[in-house]
Amino acid sequence: MPVEESVRSPIIVLTVVVSSFAFAIVQLDVTVVNVALPRIGTELHANVAALQWVVDAYALVFAVLMLSAGVLGDRIGARKVYVGGMAIFGLASLGCGLAPGMEALVAARAVQGLGAAAMLPTSLTLLNHACGHDAKLRAIAVGWWTAAGSVSIAAGPIVAGLLLGLGTWRSIFLINLPFCLAGLVLAWRIAETEPDRAGARAFDLPGQALAILALTGLIGAVIEARPLGFAHPLVLGGLALFLVCGPLFVIIEQRTPQPLLPIRLFATPAFGIATTYGIAVNLTYYGVVFVLSLYLQRVRGYGATEAGLAYLPLTATFFGVNLLSGWLVGRIGPHWPMALGVLVDALGFGLLLGLGPGSSYWAMLLPFALMPAGMGTGVPAMTVLVLSSVEKGDSGVVSAALNAARQAAGAVGVAIFGALAGEQTQDIVGGLHAGAILAVGLLCAVAVLVVWGTRASTKTVPSTR
């Protein structure tokens, strides 16, 4: 069947819709909370460090449980895990909306992360199975999938701004409920993936525990270093936990017959390059957007609605460029779109250095357009590169590994960039500039890696043309 007809197949269309729906919901909740943070902080009497936990409790659990969710999907069926995750996510959203204090809000956000971890890898597994071995069809479908996620990332601040203009910050969580219900209804209409129980991997409980401890220690230490000081026992303990559990995780994963994260994947140039790419992009974007939300409202004095609408260029650019990238990758392969995307992204971050306490919105417009243009060009290519580098049976664990790394990087980015900022105007502006410099350096290094590794990856990855 020609690709054009396959794309219009009812089964493919419904699977793309269901998969994209999950990606959009979980990514929306990564960024939707940013615009509401100042209001949450005021109402619940929280400082910047506490607000970082509102973002990172979600992102951390999301990241560390995603690999186990991918294994569960392989063992009992991707659709079952998807539906369970959607239900958990909806109930946790209700808990966030009704939270009486910061502790309850952070706990509910962590449960939201559990639901998101179940949905995201299984949504991509459903999509990959529906496309079979058709590389061009997969490239187009992944383009729509990543477009949905990327647009929701950019749309989060806009949606939050509009909701906050109409009511309380609690509405940004309660609005998830009808969408979760719709997702559950749609999911039951697609075909179930047949679990491969004979070939499915076992759960790696030691690896899972070490991953949780290592990432929690690192993120907790970075977030609490500014308010508590680097010499505080909690900060030193968090760093020690990371330094002990991180290497132990690598050692155990190398020796375990069925590891949580197969280290052998990193021997494939395509996987290593794509994962490094995803880590850099998520770390820089999530970190800078966190600080930008503080900059817009606490430095520039924008209201919540104004701050949300300020992100409008990100949404429009994300959507158009993601679809163009899917088309481009289907014709020339993923490598050069990745290299171009990361350089455009770096240029956008570099322009943030021109922002100050009195900068006009016009000074923000170009970087707000370039950052999503770079991500929108590179992320679909990155996803296709990973899926093309493995056998169909490994798609679940590979997609989970890639997205777990990206979400963990986003949580670390919020911790690092938030630590660079502070409560005062000059601290926020200085933190934004320091974060922009860090982002440019990291992204340029990744661009070099992508170009350097193109020849090796091309030998490993089948052409998508």
N, C-alpha and C positions, 0 to 999 in steps of 0.2 A: 504494500500500500504506500503511495507517495506520502512524503512528510506532510504536505499541505492537507491531505485528507486525514492522516493520522491525528493531526493536531485538533481536527474538528470532530473526532470520534467521541461519542457521548461518554464512554468509559474514561477516556483520557481527560476530557474536559472536566468531568466530575472529580476525578482524582487530583487534577491540578488545583481545582477550587478548594477541595478539602485540605490538601497539603498546604496550599498558600494561606488558607484561613488560619491554620495553626501557627504558621510562621509569623503571620501578621499580628496575632494576638500576643504571642509570647514576646516578640520584639517591641511591640507597643508599650508593654509594661516595663521594658528596660528604660525607656526614655520619658514616658508620660509623667512620671513622678517628678522629674527634674524641675519643671515649672512650678509645681506645687510645693517644693521644698521650703521656700521662705515662709509660706503661710502655715505649713505644718510646724515649722520651727517656732513660729510665733504662738500658735494655739497650744502646742504641746510643750513649750518651753525647752526647746532642744537647741544645742549648739551645732556647729558645722560637722564635728565628728559624729554626733548622733545621726545627723541627716545622711552622712555617708553610709551608715549602717542600714538606713531605709533602702538605699539603692543596692548595697552590696550583699545584704542578707538574701535578697532575691537572686542576684547574679551568682553568688557563691554556691548556693544549693543547686541552682540550675546547672552550673558547670560541673560540679563534682559528682552528681548523680546521673548525668546524661549517659555516660558509658555503660553503667549498669542497666539503665533503661533500654539501651540498644540491645544488650544481651537478652533482657526479658522479652523484647519484641521478637527476637530471633527464635526464642524458645516457645512462646505461646501464641505468637501472631502479632504483627505490627498494629492491626486495627484494634485489637482488644486493649493493648497498652495505650494507644492513642485516645480511645474513648475514656479509659480510666483517668488518664492525665487531664483531659478536658474537664471531667467532673470535679477532680480535685482542685483544679485551677479556679473553677467557678465558685466553689465553696470557700476557698481561701480569699478570693476577691471580696466575698461578702464579709469575711472576717476582718479584712483591711478596712472596709468601709464602716464597720461598726466598732473599730478598735478604740478603747477608752483612753489609751496612753501610748507612749513610745514603745514600751516593752511589748505590749500586745500587737502593735503595728509591725514591729520588726519580726516578731514570731510568725504572724500571718503572712508577711512577705516571704519568709523562708518556706512556708508551705506552698505558696504560689510557685516558688522555684521548683519544688518537687513536681508539681503538675506540669510545668513547662518542660522539665527534663524528660518527662514521659512522652510529651507530644512531639518535640522537635525532631529527634532522630527517627522516630517512627513515621513522621510525615514525609521525610525524604526517602525512607525505605519504600513507602507506598508509591511514591512518585517514580522511583527508579524501577520498581517491579512492573509498573504499568507501561513504561517505555521500552522494556525489554532490552534488546541489544542494538536498538536504533540510535546511533550516536547523535545524528542531527535532531531527531525528535527529542532526545534527552536534553540537548543543549537549549532548544527552544523552551521546553517545559521548565527547566531549571531557571531560565531567564525570567519566566513569569513568577516562579517560586521566590527567587531572590528579590525580584521587584516588589512583591508583596511585603516581604520582610523589611527591605530597605526603606520603602515608602512609609511603613508603619513606624520605623525608627525615627524618621524625619517628621512624620505627622504627629508623633506623641506630644511634643511641646505645643503644637497648634491645638490639638484636641483638648489638652489640659487647660490651655489658656481660655478657650471658649467655655469649657465646663466651669472653670473657676469664676469666670465673669458672670455666670448664671447662678452659682450656688457655692457650696462648701467644697473643700478639698476631697471630701469623702466620695464625691460623685465620680472622681477619676477611677475609682476601683469598682463602684457599683455599676458603672456602665458596661463592665465586662459580662455581667450576668446574662443579658439577652443574646450576646454574641456567643457565649459558651453554649447556651441552649441550642442555637442555630447550628453550631459546629457539631454537636452531638447528633442532631437529626440528620445532617448531611453525611456524617461518617458511617451511619448504618446502611447507607445506600450504595456504598462502594464495595468491591469484592475484597474478601479477606485474603491476606497473604498466607500461603501455606507454611507453617513453621517447620523448620528442618530440625526436629528434635534429636535425630541421630547425630547430626553434625553441629548442633548448637553448642556454644561454649558454656562452661560452668561459671558460676558467679565467683569472682575473685574477691572474697571478703577482706583479706589482709591488704590487698592493693587498694580497695575502696576506702578502707579506714585510714590508711596512710595518706591517700590523696586528700581526704577531708581535713586531716590534722595539719598537713603541710600548707595547704592553701589558706585555711583558717588562721594559722599562726602568722603567715606572711601578711595577709590582708589586715588582720587585727593589729599587728605591730605597726604597719605603715599608717593606718588610720589614727591610732591612739598616740603615735609618737609626738605629734604637735601639742595636743592638750596635756599629755602626761609627762612628756620629756623622754628622750632616748634612754636615760638611765633608769626609768621606772621598771620595777620588776615585771609588770605585765607586758611591757614592750620587749624587754630582754627575753622573757619567757616565750613570747610569740616568735621572735627571731630564732631562738634555740629550737623550738618545735619545728620550724620550717627547715633549719639546717640539718636536723637529725632525720626527720621523716621524709624530706625530699630525696636525698640519696638512697635511703632505705627503700623507698618506692621504686626507684630505678633498678636497684639490685634484685628486689623480689620479682619485679615484672620480667626481668631477664631470665629468672630461674623457674618461674611458674609455667607449667605446661599450657594453661589457658589463662593468660593474663588479662587484666582489665584493659590495659593499653599495650597491645603487642608492639614491643620495641622494634620488631622486624620491619614494621611499616616505615620506620625512619630510614631504612636502608634503600627505600625506593625514592629516588630524587624528587619525583613529582609530589609525593606526600610531604616530604620534608620542606620543600619550597612552599607549597600551598599552605601548610600549617604555620610556618614562620610568617608568611604573608598575612594570614588571618589574624594571628596574634598581634602583629604590629598595627594593623588597621583598627582592630577593635580597641586595643589599649589606648591609642591616641584619640580616637573619635569619642569614645565614652568619657574619657578623662576630661577632654577639652569641653565637651558639651555640659558636663557637670559644672565646671567653672564658669562657662558662658552664662548659665542660668543665674548664678550669683551676680555676675557682672551686669547683666541686663537689668535685674531688679534692685540690687543693693547699690550699684555704682551709678548706672544710668537712670535709675528711678522709674523704670517701666512698671506698669501694673501687670497683673498676671495675664490678662488678655493681650495686651500689647506685646509682652515678652513671647507669648505663644505665637502670635502672628509674625513676629520677627523671623521665625524659622521657616516661613512659607517658601522662600527660595530653595531650601533644602529638599522639601517634599517634591516640588515640581521637577527639580533636576534629577533626583533619585529615580523617579518613575520612568522618565523618558530615556535616560542613559542606561538603565538596567535592561530595558527591552532591546535597545540598540546593541548592547554588549552580547546578549544572547544570539542575536542575528550574526554579529561579527565573529563570535567564537565558532559558530557552526561553519564558517567559511575559511577562516585563517588559523584556527586553533586558539588555545587559551594563553599562550606565553606572552605575546606582544601586547594584548589588551591588559594583562596584569602589570607589565612594566609601565605602560602609558598611564594606567590608572593611579599607581602609587606615586608617580612623579607629579601628576596633577593634584593629587591629595596633598602632597608636601608643599606645593606652591600655595594652596589655600591656607594651610596652617601658617606658613611664613607670613602671609599678609595680616595675620592677627597681631603681629608685632607692632603694627601701626595704630592699634586701638589704644585709647587712653580714657581718662575719666570724662572728657568732654567730646569724644568722637561722635559724629553724626551716624545715623543709620546707613547712609550711603557708603560710609567707610567699611561697614560690615557686609555690604551686599555681595561684593565679589568673592571674598573668602567663603561666605555662606553658600555660594553657587559652586565654587571649585571643589570644596571638600566632598560634597555628595557626588559631584561629577566623577571624581577620582574613584571613590568607593563603588559607584554604580558601574563603572567600566571594569574594574578589577575583580570584584567579588563573584559575579557569575562565572567568570573565567576560572577563578580559583576553585569553585565548586565543581565545575566540569572536569578540571584537571585531576582532582582527587577521585571522582567517580570513574573516570576513564582509566585510572591507573590500577584498578583492582578487579578481581572477579566479582560477578554479581552476588555471590553468596557472602562476600565480605562487605557489601555496601552498608549494612547496618552499623557494624562496628567502626568502619572508616568515617561515615558521616557523623556518628556520635563523637568520635575522637576529634575530628576537625572542629565541630561546633562546641565541644567541651573546652577545647583549647581557646577558642575565640571568646567564649563567655567568661572563662577564668581570666583572660587578658583584660576583658572589659572591667571586671571587678577590681583587678589590680590597678588599672588605669584610673578608676574613680578614686581609689585609695591614694595613689601617688599624686595625681594632679590636685585632688582635694587637699592633701597635706601641703602642697606648694602654696595654696591660697590660705586665706584666714578670714577673720571676722571683719576687719577694717578695709576701707576702700582701697588704700594703697597696697594692702596685702593681696587683695583679689586681683588687681591689675598686674602686680608683679608676678603673681602665681600664673595668670593667664599667659604672660610673656615667657616665663620660664617653661611652661608646658608647651608652648608653641615651638620654642627652640628644641626641646627634647623630641617633639613629634617630627620636626623636619629632619633632624639627624637620624632618627630611627627609620623613617620612611625612605630616605635616600640610601641608607645601607641595605634595606630590603630590595630596592630597585636594582642595586648592583648584584645582589644575590640572584634575583630573577633572571637578569640578562646572562650572568655567568652560568647559571644552571640550565639554560634553555636547551643547549645541545644535548646534555646528558638526559634531560627529561624527555626530549623528543625521541630518543632511542628507546625509552621505556614505555611511553604512553602512545597508544594507537592514535592515528590522526582522526580528528573529528570531521574532516571534510568528506 
